[in-house]
Amino acid sequence: MSSNPAQSGQSVAAPREATRADRYIQLALLVIAAGAIYPMLYLRQVYQPTMLEVFHISESQLGYLYSALGTIFLICYLPSGWLADRVAPRVLISFSLIATGALGLWYSTAPSFGALIVIFGAWGLTTGLTFWAAIIKRVQTIAAASEQGRFFGFLDGGRGLIEALLATVAIGLFAWITQTHGDSPATGFRIVVYMYAFLCIGLGVVLGLVRDSQGAQAAQAKREKRNVLRDLGVLLKNPQLWLLSAIVFCGYQVFWATYSFSAYLHEKEIGLSVVAAGFITTAKLWMRPIGGIGGGFLGDRFSKTSVLVFALFAAAIALLGLMAAPSIGSHVLIAVIVLFIGVMTYAIRGLYWSLLDQCKVPAEVMGLAIGLVSVIGYSPDAVLPLINGYLTQNYPGVHGYQLYFGYIACMSTLGGIAALVFKHRLNKQDQA
């Protein structure tokens, strides 16, 4: 790869960290931070019955809490990028971890429903507004031009591994307190929240002590007198950013499809038991470090866009195969298809943000670019639940899921086409 940023398509970013060891140590801390900050918000995946009992709320009230959280996330994406251009990402990440942990300590006291709304709303700010763009920008900044794929692959794959390990420790702790020790589920849940909260606070303190490079400080000085509307206008004229937004928009929907695998495999036409379907979909979660980290390394070794194109088209084909599951007959083959989709899904997630370095975005507006891409790319959060609900309700059984997976396969194909166009434009720039 050329060392000239203009020739390689790399953005003019802040100077990279001085040593390889320094970069990887910071990356490891960022991966742990990303893996630790979100699970406390989504404990309902494992502890929903306990949460309803501890907080004395209904399922609909729990839904309101998560609706508020998702709404704040969507609102915060663009301001998150603007903020990351004006405050050092290290400071924002440190604040986010400490504030999220402190809110967790309040959460552990089983407060009233009104207080829970405040907590979830504040979590939307501490993990969305002050954290999201900051961590993407920090990873993009510390990675050398030849390391973008593996760094973002490590971020997503490593984050998934950390989440899985922490969840395993948490459920073991919960089981020990409630079954071995004989305490109430409320006590067990409070200890689990303590674990996540104190981990976040501790990580926030550690990351707050990690120094910024002089180059990052110099870049910070350039950001002070900028017009956000003018900067946004410049970014909107960047065709590479639009293509990246399309890739994230399509690739993120492939990830959303995996949420429906367990229910689909349990349909009577396929015949897997709840336990078998759960085992397969749990095994898929362990594909995250394989797909994310493996895809990142392959992207740096060969071509990030080429690997991404392959993953998007391969996921589309595999989803079509999954649609045929009722007629396949072999549960082993179905499991292989699910795991393959998992690897492709996490390779896509681990790679698409690595393309940001090839969009020629100035360092002083990199955060704003991240926010802009996020608003477009993660907008399926607002519409896919509606599409999924409509299809599965109006077309009962496997048919509704087949239509849903067919739609996702089409989106994955469109994402592959967008990645091909992105690659074609890069090649033309390199030849110019």
C-alpha positions in Angstrom: 0.0 0.0 0.0 1.3 3.5 -0.8 2.5 5.6 2.1 1.0 8.7 0.5 -2.5 9.3 1.9 -3.7 11.0 -1.2 -2.7 8.0 -3.3 -4.1 5.4 -1.0 -7.4 7.1 -0.6 -6.8 7.6 3.1 -8.2 10.6 4.8 -6.0 13.3 6.2 -6.3 12.2 9.7 -4.6 13.2 13.0 -1.0 11.9 13.3 -1.0 8.3 14.4 0.3 7.1 17.8 4.1 6.8 18.0 4.5 3.1 18.6 2.8 -0.1 17.6 2.6 -1.3 21.2 1.0 2.0 22.3 -1.6 1.7 19.6 -2.5 -1.9 20.5 -2.6 -1.2 24.2 -5.1 1.7 23.6 -7.1 -0.5 21.2 -7.4 -3.2 23.9 -8.7 -0.7 26.4 -11.2 0.7 23.9 -12.4 -2.8 23.0 -12.9 -3.6 26.7 -14.7 -0.2 27.2 -17.0 -0.9 24.2 -17.7 -4.4 25.5 -18.5 -3.2 29.0 -20.5 -0.1 28.5 -23.6 -1.4 26.7 -24.5 -4.8 28.4 -25.8 -3.1 31.5 -28.4 -1.3 29.4 -29.6 -4.5 27.8 -29.7 -6.9 30.8 -33.3 -7.7 29.8 -31.9 -10.2 27.3 -31.1 -12.5 30.2 -32.8 -11.0 33.3 -36.2 -9.7 32.0 -38.4 -11.6 34.4 -36.2 -10.6 37.3 -36.2 -7.0 36.2 -40.0 -6.9 36.1 -40.1 -8.3 39.6 -37.3 -6.1 41.0 -38.6 -2.8 39.5 -42.4 -3.7 39.9 -43.1 -2.8 36.3 -45.0 -4.4 33.4 -43.6 -5.6 30.1 -45.2 -2.6 28.4 -43.4 -0.2 30.8 -40.2 -2.0 30.1 -40.9 -1.4 26.4 -41.3 2.3 27.0 -37.9 2.4 28.7 -36.2 0.9 25.7 -38.2 3.0 23.2 -36.9 6.1 25.0 -33.4 4.8 24.8 -33.6 4.0 21.1 -35.1 7.4 20.3 -32.4 9.2 22.1 -29.8 7.1 20.3 -31.2 8.2 16.9 -31.3 11.8 17.9 -27.8 11.8 19.3 -25.9 10.3 16.4 -25.2 13.6 14.6 -24.6 15.7 17.7 -22.3 12.9 18.9 -20.1 13.4 15.9 -20.1 17.2 16.3 -19.1 16.8 19.9 -16.3 14.4 19.1 -14.8 17.1 16.8 -14.7 19.6 19.7 -13.7 17.5 22.7 -10.9 15.0 22.8 -12.3 11.5 22.3 -10.3 10.2 25.3 -12.1 12.7 27.5 -15.5 11.8 26.1 -15.0 8.1 26.4 -13.7 8.4 30.0 -16.7 10.6 31.0 -19.1 8.2 29.3 -17.8 5.1 31.2 -17.8 6.8 34.6 -21.2 8.4 34.1 -22.8 5.2 32.8 -21.4 3.3 35.8 -22.6 5.9 38.2 -26.1 5.7 36.7 -25.8 1.9 37.1 -25.3 2.4 40.8 -28.5 4.3 41.0 -30.2 1.7 38.8 -29.1 -1.0 41.3 -31.3 0.6 44.1 -34.5 -0.4 42.2 -35.8 3.1 41.9 -39.3 4.2 40.8 -40.5 3.9 37.2 -40.1 7.7 36.8 -36.5 7.4 38.0 -35.9 4.6 35.5 -37.1 6.8 32.7 -34.5 9.4 33.8 -31.8 6.7 34.0 -32.5 5.2 30.6 -32.7 8.7 29.1 -29.4 9.6 30.7 -27.9 6.3 29.5 -28.9 7.3 26.0 -26.8 10.4 26.4 -23.8 8.8 28.0 -23.6 5.9 25.6 -24.8 7.7 22.5 -24.1 11.4 22.6 -20.7 11.3 24.4 -19.5 7.8 23.5 -20.5 6.5 20.1 -18.7 8.8 17.6 -15.8 9.3 20.1 -14.8 5.7 20.2 -15.2 5.2 16.4 -13.0 8.3 15.9 -10.5 7.3 18.4 -10.0 3.9 16.8 -9.8 5.5 13.4 -7.1 7.9 14.7 -4.8 5.4 16.5 -4.8 2.9 13.6 -2.2 3.2 10.9 -3.4 3.3 7.3 -2.5 -0.4 6.9 -4.3 -1.3 10.2 -7.8 0.1 9.7 -9.4 -3.2 8.8 -7.9 -5.2 11.7 -8.5 -2.3 14.3 -12.2 -2.0 13.5 -12.4 -5.8 13.2 -10.9 -6.1 16.7 -13.3 -3.4 17.9 -16.4 -5.2 16.9 -15.2 -8.8 17.3 -13.4 -8.1 20.5 -16.3 -6.2 21.9 -18.5 -9.2 21.2 -16.0 -11.5 23.0 -15.9 -9.2 26.0 -19.7 -9.0 26.1 -19.9 -12.8 26.0 -17.3 -13.3 28.7 -18.9 -10.7 31.0 -22.3 -12.2 30.5 -20.9 -15.6 31.4 -19.3 -14.3 34.6 -22.5 -12.4 35.4 -24.9 -15.3 35.0 -22.5 -17.5 37.1 -22.4 -14.9 39.8 -26.2 -14.6 39.7 -26.6 -18.3 39.9 -24.2 -18.6 42.8 -25.9 -15.8 44.8 -29.5 -17.0 44.2 -29.1 -20.8 44.2 -25.9 -21.7 46.1 -26.0 -18.8 48.6 -29.8 -18.8 48.7 -30.4 -15.0 48.3 -33.3 -13.5 46.4 -33.2 -12.8 42.7 -33.3 -9.1 43.5 -30.0 -9.4 45.4 -28.4 -11.4 42.6 -29.5 -8.8 40.0 -28.1 -6.0 42.2 -24.8 -7.7 42.4 -24.7 -8.2 38.6 -25.4 -4.5 38.1 -22.7 -3.7 40.6 -20.2 -5.8 38.5 -20.9 -3.9 35.3 -21.1 -0.5 37.0 -17.8 -0.7 38.9 -16.1 -2.1 35.8 -17.3 0.9 33.8 -16.2 3.4 36.4 -12.8 1.7 36.7 -12.2 1.6 33.0 -13.3 5.3 32.8 -10.6 6.3 35.3 -7.9 4.2 33.5 -8.8 5.6 30.0 -8.8 9.1 31.5 -5.2 8.7 32.4 -4.1 7.6 28.9 -2.3 10.5 27.3 -3.2 11.9 23.9 -0.5 12.3 21.3 0.8 15.8 20.6 -0.6 15.4 17.1 -4.1 14.9 18.4 -3.7 18.0 20.6 -2.6 20.0 17.6 -5.6 18.8 15.6 -7.8 19.8 18.4 -6.7 23.4 18.2 -7.8 23.5 14.5 -11.4 22.6 15.4 -12.2 25.6 17.5 -13.6 28.0 14.9 -15.6 25.9 12.5 -19.1 26.4 11.0 -21.0 23.2 11.5 -23.5 23.9 8.7 -20.7 24.6 6.3 -18.9 21.5 7.4 -22.1 19.4 7.0 -22.6 20.8 3.6 -19.1 19.8 2.5 -19.7 16.3 3.9 -23.0 15.9 2.1 -21.2 16.6 -1.2 -18.8 13.7 -0.6 -20.0 10.7 -2.7 -17.8 8.2 -0.8 -19.6 9.1 2.4 -23.0 8.5 0.8 -21.7 5.1 -0.4 -20.4 4.3 3.0 -23.8 5.2 4.5 -25.5 2.9 2.0 -23.1 0.0 2.9 -23.7 0.5 6.7 -27.5 0.8 6.1 -27.6 -2.5 4.2 -25.0 -4.3 6.2 -26.6 -3.4 9.5 -29.9 -5.0 8.3 -28.1 -8.3 7.9 -27.2 -8.1 11.5 -30.8 -7.4 12.4 -31.9 -10.6 10.6 -30.0 -12.7 13.1 -32.4 -11.7 15.9 -35.1 -13.7 14.2 -33.1 -16.9 13.7 -34.2 -18.6 16.9 -37.9 -18.1 16.4 -37.7 -19.2 12.8 -35.8 -22.4 13.6 -38.4 -23.3 16.2 -41.3 -23.1 13.7 -42.9 -26.5 13.3 -42.0 -26.8 9.6 -38.3 -26.9 10.6 -38.9 -28.7 13.9 -36.0 -27.7 16.1 -36.7 -27.6 19.8 -36.4 -24.4 21.8 -33.1 -25.7 23.3 -31.7 -26.8 19.9 -32.6 -23.4 18.3 -31.2 -21.6 21.3 -27.9 -23.6 21.2 -27.4 -22.8 17.5 -28.1 -19.1 17.8 -25.9 -18.9 20.9 -23.1 -20.6 19.0 -23.6 -17.9 16.3 -22.7 -15.3 18.9 -19.3 -16.8 19.2 -18.8 -16.2 15.4 -18.4 -12.5 16.2 -14.7 -12.6 17.1 -14.0 -15.0 14.3 -15.9 -12.9 11.7 -14.9 -9.5 13.0 -11.2 -10.1 13.7 -10.7 -12.5 10.8 -12.5 -10.2 8.3 -10.4 -7.2 9.5 -7.1 -9.1 9.0 -8.2 -10.3 5.6 -9.2 -6.8 4.7 -5.8 -5.4 5.6 -4.0 -8.3 3.9 -5.9 -8.1 0.6 -8.6 -5.4 0.3 -11.1 -4.1 2.8 -13.7 -3.4 0.1 -13.1 -6.8 -1.7 -13.7 -8.7 1.5 -16.7 -6.6 2.3 -18.2 -7.2 -1.1 -17.7 -10.9 -0.7 -19.2 -11.0 2.7 -22.3 -9.0 1.6 -23.0 -11.2 -1.4 -22.2 -14.4 0.5 -24.6 -13.4 3.3 -27.4 -12.7 0.7 -26.9 -16.2 -0.8 -26.8 -17.8 2.6 -30.0 -16.1 3.6 -31.7 -17.5 0.5 -30.4 -20.9 1.7 -31.9 -20.4 5.1 -35.2 -19.6 3.5 -35.2 -23.1 2.1 -34.6 -24.6 5.6 -38.0 -26.3 5.8 -37.1 -28.4 2.7 -33.5 -29.1 3.6 -34.2 -31.8 6.2 -30.7 -31.8 7.7 -30.5 -29.8 11.0 -26.8 -30.0 10.8 -26.7 -28.2 7.4 -29.2 -25.6 8.8 -26.8 -25.0 11.7 -23.9 -24.6 9.3 -25.8 -22.0 7.3 -26.7 -20.1 10.4 -23.1 -20.1 11.6 -21.9 -19.1 8.2 -24.3 -16.1 8.1 -23.0 -15.2 11.6 -19.4 -15.1 10.4 -20.3 -13.0 7.3 -22.5 -10.7 9.5 -19.7 -9.9 11.9 -17.2 -9.6 9.1 -19.4 -6.9 7.6 -19.8 -5.1 10.9 -16.1 -5.3 11.6 -15.2 -3.9 8.2 -17.6 -1.2 7.1 -16.3 1.5 9.5 -12.7 0.8 8.3 -13.7 2.3 4.9 -14.0 5.7 6.6 -10.3 6.2 6.3 -10.7 6.1 2.5 -13.4 8.8 2.3 -10.9 11.7 2.4 -12.6 13.3 5.4 -10.4 16.0 7.1 -9.6 15.0 10.7 -11.3 18.1 12.1 -14.7 17.0 10.9 -14.2 13.2 11.2 -16.6 13.0 14.1 -19.3 14.9 12.2 -18.8 12.4 9.3 -19.3 9.5 11.7 -22.5 11.0 13.1 -23.8 11.6 9.6 -23.1 8.0 8.4 -24.6 6.7 11.7 -27.9 8.6 11.3 -28.4 7.0 7.8 -26.7 3.7 8.5 -28.5 2.8 11.7 -31.9 4.1 10.8 -33.1 0.5 10.3 -33.4 0.4 14.1 -36.6 2.4 13.6 -38.2 0.5 10.7 -37.1 -3.1 10.8 -39.1 -4.0 13.9 -42.2 -2.8 12.1 -41.4 -4.7 8.9 -40.6 -7.9 10.8 -43.8 -7.5 12.9 -46.0 -6.9 9.9 -44.6 -9.9 7.9 -44.7 -12.4 10.8 -48.2 -11.4 11.9 -49.8 -11.3 8.4 -48.0 -14.3 7.1 -47.9 -16.8 10.0 -45.4 -19.6 10.3 -42.2 -19.9 8.3 -43.7 -17.9 5.4 -43.4 -14.6 7.2 -39.8 -15.2 8.2 -39.0 -16.3 4.6 -40.4 -13.0 3.2 -38.4 -11.1 5.9 -35.1 -13.0 5.1 -35.8 -12.4 1.4 -36.0 -8.7 2.0 -32.8 -8.7 4.0 -31.1 -10.8 1.2 -32.1 -8.0 -1.3 -30.7 -5.4 1.0 -27.4 -7.3 1.5 -27.1 -7.5 -2.3 -27.7 -3.8 -2.7 -25.0 -3.3 0.0 -22.6 -5.4 -2.1 -23.3 -3.3 -5.1 -22.6 -0.1 -3.1 -19.3 -1.6 -2.0 -18.4 -2.5 -5.6 -19.1 1.1 -6.6 -17.0 2.3 -3.6 -14.2 0.1 -4.7 -14.5 1.3 -8.3 -14.2 4.9 -7.3 -11.2 4.2 -5.1 -9.5 2.5 -8.1 -10.2 5.5 -10.3 -8.7 7.8 -7.7 -5.6 5.7 -7.4 -5.1 5.8 -11.2 -5.7 9.5 -11.4 
